Amino acid sequence: MTATDRLESERIFHDQQAAERAVSFRTGRADLVFSDGAFLDHETWVRPAFAMLGDLHGKHALDYGCGHGMAAVVMARAGASVSAFDLSPGYVAEAQERAFANSVNVECVAADGEELPFADASFDAVWGNAILHHLDLTRAGKELLRVLKPGGVAVFCEPWGGNPLLAFARRRLPYPGKDRTPDERPLTRRDLAPLRAIFPDVEVSGFQLLGMIRRVWRNRFACRVCDGIDAGLLRMLPGLRNWCRYAVIALRKPMD
């Protein structure tokens, strides 16, 4: 599949998702208005990852592959001037509508993460969720470096592919939210080589080792217990992070 075909496939897939979500909003089964906590606590890695962006007040921030636009709204509420883009025009429309419903200003555009329509050194902070694993990381990494200001940080939450048992489950077992595009796959350490060649400071943290049980069993007590065990295990045995379900990847641009 060519790069053009891949982009078109991604655009069609996510436009369809956005169209299905739009029906939910029209029929009252979903709500555009939300609290910060509804976004920051919907997965265990989101709040700690968001904290890595630092104080956003007075900063220029980018929601990279914005999807539904919730991160853009949260960044705007934190005092940032926010831009957001997505390959899917349907998701761009949803993000713009969500910003309006939550009374914040967000500049939303349809764009390709490998060819950003923003000026050099535009952003102090970049946020992305489940987006890098769709992209050519050499092209995307160069664009990220270009649009970040010196000293800026980009934080991404990405599905991780270091656990062979989890890889089997992803391929073979049914579970909620499994839909994905034909070409996407979780990232591995090897996949990050292009980013390490571009950014001198790349930090990778793992989330949900035992805690990934929540994908098939939503028992709150069991999930809290597993999360508590994970906190200790991942601190004592950092090599286990490669077996986690998700990774938080922080890229920092050096000061001039």
N, C-alpha and C positions, 0 to 999 in steps of 0.2 A: 504494500500500500504506500502511495506517495505521501509526502507531507501535506499536499493540498487535499488529497482524499481523506487523510486522517483528521484534518481540521474540520472538513465538512461533515464527517461522521460524528465528531464530537459536538458540533453545533446542532445538528439534527437531534441527537440524543438528548441534549440538555434543553433545547427548545421544547421538546415533547414533555420533559419533566416540568418545565415552567408552566406549560399550558395546563397540565393536570393540576398543578398547585393553584393556578388562577381560578379554575372551576371551584376548588374548595373555598377560596375566599368569597366568590360570588354566592355560594350556597350557605355561607355561614359556618362551615365546618373548620375553618382556620381563621386566625386573627393576625392582622398585620401589626397591631400594637403589642409590644412585649416589654418586659423588664430586663435590665442588664443581667440579672441572675439567671433568667431563662436561657440566655445564650451562654454565659460564662460557666454555668454549671451543668450544661447538657451532656458533657463528657468530662472525664476526670482530668484530661490534659489541657483543657481550654483555658481555665483561669490561670494556672501557672505559666502557660505559654504566653497569654496576654500580658502578664506582668513583666515579661521580658522586653516588651516594647518600651517600658519606662513611662515617665510622666508625659502624657500626650498634650497637655494644655499648651496652646500656642504653637503646636507643631503641625507640620503638613504630613498627613498619613495617607497611605494607599491600601485599599482593600483589593488584593490581587486575585482575580478570579472570584468575584464577589458572590456569585450565586444568589441566594435569597437576600443578601445585603444586611444581615443582622450585625455582623462585625463592623460594618461601616457606620451603622447607627450608634453602636456602643462607643466607637472611637470619637464620633462627633459629640456625643454626650460628655465625653471626657475632656472636651475642649479643643479637639483637633480640627483643622481644616482638612476635609476628607474628599479624596477622589476614589472612585471605584470603577472597575471594568470587569467585563466577562465576555467570553467568546459568544455566548448565547444572547441575542437581543431580547428573548423572552425573559431571561433572568435579569438583564439590565432594567427592563421595564418594571419587574417586581421590586428590585432594589430601590428604584426611584420612588415607586409608590409607597414602599415601606418607610423610606426616609420622610416623605411627606406626612404619612400617617402618624409618625412619631415626632413630628415638629422639629426636624433637624435638616440642615442643608448638606447634601452630598452631590458632588458632580459625578454623574454616571455616564459611561460611554461603552460601546461595544468595541472590543479590541482583542488582539491575539497576544498572549503572554510572551511570545517569542519575538514580538515586534511592537513595542509599547509606543503609544502616541504622546509621550510626555517628554519634556525637556530634560537635559542633563541636570543632575544634582537637584531634583525637584522635591525629594521626600526625605524626611527624618526617620520615618518608620514605615515598614511594609508588613502587612498581615496576609497570610494565605492559609486556606484550609482545604486539604485534599485536592491540591492543584498541581504541584510539581511533578507528581507521578504520571501526569498526562503529557508532559512536555519534553522537548529536547533540552536537556539541562545545560548543555554548552551554550546554546543560543539564549535560553532563558536567563542563565547566570550572568552572561555579559550584559543583558538588558537591565537586570537588577543592579549590577554594579554601576551602570551608567546613570540610572535615575536616582540612586541613593545619594544623599549628601555625605560628605566626609564625616565619619563618626556615626553614620546612620546604621540602623539594624533592620533586617528582614527576618521575620519569624514565620515558620511554616509548620503545620500539623499534618503529618502524612502517614498513610497506612504503611506498615513495615513488613518486609518479607523475609526476615532472618530465621523464622521458626518453621521448620519443615512440616510439623504437625498442623500448625495453623494454615500453612499453604494448602495442605490436603483438605482441611475443613472448608477453606474458601472455595476450592474447586468442586467439592463433592456434596457438602451438606447444605440443606436449605436453612435460611435464617432471615429475619426481617432486614430490609434495606440492602439486599445483596445486589441489586441492579447495578450494572457498570457498563462502560463502553467496551467495544471489542478489543481495543489496543492497550487499555490500561492494566497495570499490574503494580503491586506494592513495591516500594523502593527497597534496595539493599545497600550495604556499605559500598559495594563496588559501583553502584549507580551514582554515588556522591562524588566520585573522583573528579568529574568536570567542575563541580562547585568548589572542591578543595584546590583545584588548579587556578581558580579565579579569585576566591576569597581566602586570605591568609588565616582568617578566624572563622572556623566552622564548628559549632557545638551541637552535639546530638544527644538527646535524652530519650529514654524509653518509658512508655506508660502502658499499663494493663498487661501484666504477666498472668498471674492467677485471676486478676480482675477482669480479664476478657470473658470470663464466664457469663457476664451480663448479656452477651450477645445471644445466648440461648436460655438463660435463666435470670429473670429480673427480680429475684428475691432481694430486697433491700438489705436485710441483715447479712446475708451471705456475701453480697457485693462489698459491703463495708468491711467485713472480716478479711476478704481477699485483698482489698485495697490496702488495709493496714499491714498485712503480711508482705505485700509487694513493696511497700515503703521501706521496710527493713531489709528485705532480700536485695533489692536493687541498690541500696546504699552499701551493703556489705560485699555484695558480689556483682560489681558493675558489668561484668561480662554477660550477665543474664539479660541485660537490656536489649541485646540482639534478638532475644526470643519474644519480645513484647509485641503487642498488637499494633501499637502506634508509636511514632517517633515525633519529637519536636525538634526542628532543625533551625538553629539561629545562625545567620550570616551577618557579619559585621564588616563594614567598609572602613578601612583605616583613615585616620585623620591625614590631611595633606601635610 
